[in-house]
Amino acid sequence: MVVALGGAIGTLARWAVEIGIDAMAVPLAWATLIVNIAGCLLMGVLVSYVLAHPARHGLWRPFLGVGVLGGFTTFSAFAVDLVVLAREGHYAISLGYLVASVGGSLLAAWAGITAGQALRRGSAP
């Protein structure tokens, strides 16, 4: 139940980002890029916390990690956006989108874990 509730929250948040980006009439799939990178950053912080406090997570980990962040991020939309860009002949843009999505997501996950560790060090046990 907590995963379903989290998923509903995450997908609604992703939809809100999509609506906001679509309103700006931006030609590239910026919404997917933004939610995937932001989701990786937040997942890194969450994982950092859960690894430091494995007994405390209870239902928070499945709610936030699988539900909210799983519903918020979207690999399938990234893959379809990439294929559509390439099929329309936008090869340079599709390559840039691929590098920005994968590289940005990996950097964001690293930054999230690093930030989570820094926050843990700065807080009382």
N, C-alpha and C positions, 0 to 999 in steps of 0.2 A: 504494500500500500504506500509506503514512504517513497519508493522508487517511482511509482506512478504519479504521485503528487509532485515530486521533484521534477519529473519529466514534463508534466503539464506547465510548471512554472518556467522551466528552461525553454521549452518550445514557444511559449508566449513571449518570453524575452527576446528570443531570436526573431520572431515575427515582428516585434516592435522595432528592432534594429533594421530589418528588411524594409519595413514601411517608411522609416525615417530616411534611409539611404535612397529608396525609390523616389521619394518626394523631391530629392535633390537632382533627379534625372542624370545620375552618373552612369556612363556607359559600361564600365567594368563591374565585375561582381564584388564590389567592395564590402557589402554586408557579410558575405560568406568569409572573406578574408579577415574581417574585423572580429567576427564571433569566434572563428577558429583560433586566432592568435590570443584573444582575450581569454577564451576557455582554457587554453594551454597554460597561460600564466596563472589563472586561478586554480587549475588542477595541480600545478606545481606547488603552490602554497598549501593546498589541502593535503597533498601527499606528504609534504614536509611535516605538517602537524600530526597526521595520523601515524607516521613512522616514529615520531617522538613520543606519542601518547597512544599506544595501540589499545590499551584497555578503555580509554575514554570515548572512542568514536561511536560505539553503539550503533544507532541507526543514522547518525549524522553522515557517515561515510557513504552508505548507499543512497541516502537522500540527496546529498550534495554532489558526490562524484558521479554515480551512475545516473541518477535522476536529473538534477538541475543542469549539471555541466554536460551530461550525455545528451540531454534534450536541446541544450543551447548550441553545442558545436555540431558540425555536419560535414562528414567526409564525403558523403554521396553528392551533396550539392557542389562541393569543390571539384570532384571528379567530373561531373556533368558540365560545369562551367568551363573547365579546362578543355574537354572534348569539343564543346560547342565553339569556343574561341578558335581552336585549331581547324575544325571543319570549315569555319567561315574564312579561313585563310589568314588569320591574325597570329601567325607563328611566333613572332617576336613577343607579342603581348602574352600569348599563352605560356611561353617559356618564362617570361618575367613573373607571371602569376604563379607558375609552378614553384619557382625559386622563392618568391616572397611567401607563399603559403607554407611550404615545407620548412624553409629556413627560418621564417618568422615564428612558426609554431614551435620549432625546436629551441630557438633562442628564448622564447617566452616561457616554455616549460623550465628551462635552466634558470631563468631569472626568477620565476615563481618559487622554485625550490630554494634558491639562494636567499631570496627575500624571507621565505618562511624560516629558514635556519637563522637568519639575522634577527628576526622577531623573537624566536625562541631564546636566543642568547640574551636578548635585552629584557626578557620577562622573567619574573620569579617562577620557580618550579611549582 
